[in-house]
Amino acid sequence: MEGVTVIGEAVRRVLPERAEFVIEIAATAMSAAQALRDNQAKTMQVSQTVHALGVQPADIQTISLKVHSLSPPVMQSLPGYAAMPQIGPGGFSPFSTGGSAVQPDVQFGSYYAVNTLRVNVREPGRAGELADAAARAGATITGAFCFRTADEASARRAALEAAGTDARKKAEVLATAAGKKVGDVVAISEDIVASNGVYTALRATMPFAFGAGAQEVAGDLEYYARVSANFRFQ
């Protein structure tokens, strides 16, 4: 079959409309029940702090709640052979007074309760302020802040559609240069649809493999799509 195969790509950038970050709240106690109670109290304190700054109750979501034993139960050391009682005739100890054998004592360690929560920020510009407030109230910020658009699916779809259009234009240019006309598309496949700076990282690694893309604006979110398409010549 005579035809042309091209790579179409596109970058779409949009302003972030929300942000999120993850916090951990920890408490330690000598019992699991007390560790959970203390953790709940600290969680309420952190929640009230961010609520006072405008975060809605629905914007704080629990990811996980775990309780760990810091030091597992350890049995006391058994007596050495020299201290073992002698066995009398018939297999019974002459020192035995009947009843069950005494079990060694068990020592329990302390418990560590960790509550991991996601905080959604409806005003991206206030993410740092809210994270600082949560940290002062006793939370630990884990990981990086994540900025998103309200409709990620639409942003990805727009980038993918633009990549398909770019592929068609490239095919028409190559066909004209060869004295042909582009016919129907025979096959098209999605190669990459990525966000969160993946396109910039790819260009830095392979600058000649990726086009210039859209003009960058500080603070914009980036959605990159690339497709492979095969067109038949008319």
N, C-alpha and C positions, 0 to 999 in steps of 0.2 A: 504494500500500500504506500502510495506517495502521500507525504504529509509533512507536518512540522511539529516538533515537540518543544515546548517552551516552559519556563518557570515564571509564574506571576507572583508578585509580592506586594504587600501594602502595609503601612503603619497608620494606625489611628490613635490619636491622643485626646484624652478627655480630662476634665478637671475632677479631682477626687470629691466625692460627696459625703463620705463617712470614713471613719477610722476605727481600728480596734487594736487592743493590746491585751496580753494575758498576765494575770497576777496570781501569786500563790500566797496563801495565808496558812501559817504553821503554828502549832501549839504542842507543847510537851508536858506530860504528866505521868504520875506513877501508875495510873490505870488507864485502860482504853476508854472507859466511859468518861473519865475526867478530861482526857485529851480531846475528846469530841465536844464536850461541853465548852471547854476553853476555846476551841477552834470556832465554834458557833458564835461565841460572844465576840471574838475578834472579827469574824466575818460581818457581823451586824454593825460593828463599829466602822469598818471600812465602807460598807454599803451606805450607811447614813451619811458619811463624809462626802461621798461622790454624789449621793442623791441631793444634798444641799447645794451642789454646784450645777444641778440641772439634769443629771443622768436619771433616766426613767428606770423603774424596777425591772421592766422587761428587757432593758439593755444590759443587764448583768446576768450571764448564763453560767451555770456550773458545768465544767468540763469533767471533773473527776473529784472524788473525795476518797482518800486513802488513809489507812492507819497502819503504821509500821512499829514493830517491836525493836527498840534500839539495841537491846541485848537479849537474845533468846533465852528461854529457861535453861538453867545449867544445874545438873545434879551434883550434889556434893560428892567428893571423891570417895570411892569405896575403900574400906580398910585394907591394908596390905596383907600379904599372906601370913605374915608372922602374927597378925592380930586376929586371924580367922579362928572361930571356935572349933574345937576338936569334935570329931564325930565318934560317938560311942557305939557300942554293939547294937546291931539292928538298924544302923543308919540314923539314929537319933542323937542329937547333941545332949551331952550330959548336963549342959547349962540351960537347956530349954525349959521354959515354964508353961509351954502350951500356948495356943492362940497363934495368930498369923504373925509372920515376920514383920519387923518394923521397916517401913519404906524410908529411903533417904529423903531428906528435906529438899524442896525445890525452891530456887531463888528466881524471882521474876524481876525483869528489868523495867525501864520506863517505856512509854509509848509516844509516838510522834504522829500527829494527825495533820494532814496536808489537804487543803481545799484549793483546787485550781479553777479559776473563773476567767471568763472572757468578758471584757468590758467594751461595749460598742459605743462609739462617740459619734453623735449626729452632726457635730460641728468639727470638722477635721482640724481646724486651727487651734482647737482647745485640747487636743490629745495630750500634749506635754503637760499642761496645767493639771489635768485630771490625773495623769499618772503620778505627778509629784504629790498631789493630795492623797492619793491612795497609799503611796509609800510612806508618807508622814503618819498615816493612820495605822501602819503596821503591816502593810502588804509588801511583797517583793515582786518587782517587775521582771518577767521572764521573756526572753526572746525579743524580737524586733517589733516595732509598730507596723501595722499593715493598713494602707490606705486603699479604698475601693470606690468604685462608682456604684450608683444605686442599681443599675441594670447591667451587670457584667455580661449576660448572655447577648444583649443587643450590641454591646461594644465589640465582642468577639465576632458576632455575625457580620457586622459592618466591615470589619477588617477582612474577613474571609470573602465577602462579596467583592470588595475592592480588589483583592488579589486575583479573583477570577476575571474581573474586567481588565486588569493589567495583563494577564496572560493572553487574552483575546487581542489586545492592541499590539503586543509583541509579535504574535503570530501573523497579524496583518502586515506589519512592517517587513518581516522576513519573507513572507510570501510575495509581496510586491517587489522586493529586491531580487527575487528569483524569477520574476515574470509570471507569477501565479496569483490565484485568488484563494482566500481561505474558505473552506466549506464547513461542514458540520464538525462539531467536536466528537472525537472518537472515544476519548477517555480523559478523565480529570480526577485527580486525587489530592486530598489534603496532605500537605507535607508537615507544616508547623503552624500551630495557632498558640501563641504564647503571650504572656504579660509579665508584669513585675520586673521589668528591666532585662528580660531574657534577650530581646533583640539587640540592645546595646552591648551586652556581653558577647553575643555571637559576632557582631560586627568588629568588636575589638580583637576577637580571635582570628576571624577570617574576613578581613576588610574587603577583599575583592569578590567575595561570594555573595555579598548582600548589597542592595541598592542604597541610595541616600536616604530614602524614607521621608517622612514629614519633618518639618522644622521643629526642633525641640523647644519647649517652653518649660521653665523651672516650675515644678509642682504638678505638671501634667502626668497622668497615668498613660502607659504605653501598651498598645495591643498590636501585635505583629502577626501576620498570616502569610503563608507561602503555599502555593499549589503548583502541581505539575500537570500540564495539559497537552493533549495530542490532538491536532486538527487535521482533517483530510483536505487535500487540495481539490478545488473544483475542476 
